[in-house]
């Protein structure tokens, strides 16, 4: 394949998996702005493919970094999209949050829907006709304290197994329980922003660190680590 600035984790004739940096849009960036899909298409085209194809299998929010899986053919995209809907693609994330959960590990279950205005989601009652179940599991892997001015703020690092893949799910579920992700200016708190400023973090402290899925051609399980 041709030269690229992308951090490629895995590639074969069917799929391309890369590490997306925080701040880069997955697709459909504004005029004059780069996005991951455009870079991937350019990369494949340089190899001699006249009509390159890229299908994103589960995108990441622009301020979030980590593994993004893309299909290089419509056939592979169809197989992987079906696997995603059937929860056969496993994703693990790391999130640095304000506060420390009482339990070292656990499971969060909510119902959520897209908000009427803005690119936001909200927790809602299960009886809402637009409600979709949102489930994740977490484990506290570390904790620390950060001083911002005269206040000392407790933070923790969570490893998250995303069971369902809703819009802004991790960010919303953690914030709704009082554990906003550091740097999250959509769902975070003043403390989450203050700690981000202290650390020089301009994006959301959330990263997709592990991904496993059945290969679209062979069915063999592929496991990728960021």
Secondary structure, DSSP 8 states (H G I E B T S, - for coil): ----SSEEEEE-SSEEEEEE-TT-BSS---TT--BHHHHHHHHHHTTT-TT---EEES---TT-EEEEEEESSHHHHHHHHHHHHTT-SEEEEEEEEES--SSSEEEEEEEEEE-SSSS-EEE--TTSTT-EEEEEEEEEEEEEEEEETTEEEEEEEEEEEESS--TTHHHHHHHHTT--BTT-TTT--HHHHHHHHHHT--S-SEEEEEEEEE-TTT--EEEEE-
